[in-house]
Amino acid sequence: MRRDRPLSGRQEAILYVIRSWIIEHGEGPTIRQMGARVGLSSTSSVAYQLGQLEERGLISRTGREWSSCRLDSPKPRRRGLRSR
């Protein structure tokens, strides 16, 4: 399963940028701001990494823009049904 794989260095860097930016500015950074901080000039590369983090449940966004993203704690995996 995808959640079981460790985060890439780039994904960890993007999470760090989001966390520090929210602490400093009160909202998430734009894609260009994230890219500049992690060394990616392609906004589509940043958007891809953000999509991967969103799929894992580590971030979410309240609007269409990535600057509306927020950090989420990963949801625990379901282990199946328990019998009584």
N, C-alpha and C positions, 0 to 999 in steps of 0.2 A: 504494500500500500504506500502511496506517495507520502503520507504523514510520517511514516516510520523512517524515512530517509532524513539524514541530518541536513540542516540548512547549508547552502553554499556560502562562501565567504562574502559574495556580493549581496546575498539576501540578508545576512547578518549585518552588513554595513548599512543597507537601506533601512532596516529596522532601527538601528542605532541613530541614524539621521532623523527618522520620523520621531523617535522618542525625544531626542534632544531638541528638535525644532519645536515640538509641541510644548515642552517645558519652557523654552525661551520665548515663544511667540503666541502660545495659546491656541494654535491651529496647526494643521499639517502643512508641510512644504508643497510647492508645486513640483511637477515632474522635472522641470528644468533645474530647479533648486536641488532636488535629490540627485539628479544626474551629475551636476557640478560637484557636489560633495563626495560622490563615490567614484568619480572619474569616468562616467559614461556620457558621451555627447549625443547619443541617439535616444530620443524620447521614447521610441518604440521599445528599445531594450529595457528602459526603466519600467515602462508600462507592463512589459512581459513579466519582469520580476515581481512587480506589485500584484499582478494577477495570480502568480504562484503563491505569494504570501496570503492573499485573500482566500484562495482555494484551500489552503491549509488551516484557515480560521484564525490566523495571527493578526490580521488587520481587517477592517471593514470600512465602508464609507457611507456617509449619510446622504450624499448627493452624487451627481454624475462626475464631478471633478475629484481628482485624487487628493487635492488639498483639503478635502473634507474627510480624509481618512482618519481613523482612530485605531489605537492598539487594542486588541482583544486577547484574552487569555485563551489558549487552545481548549476546545471542548473535549472532555474525556471520551475515549472510544467506547462504544457500546460493546458489551461482551456477549450479547445474545439473551435469549429469554431464560428466566429461571423458573423452575417448576416449584410448586408449593408442596 
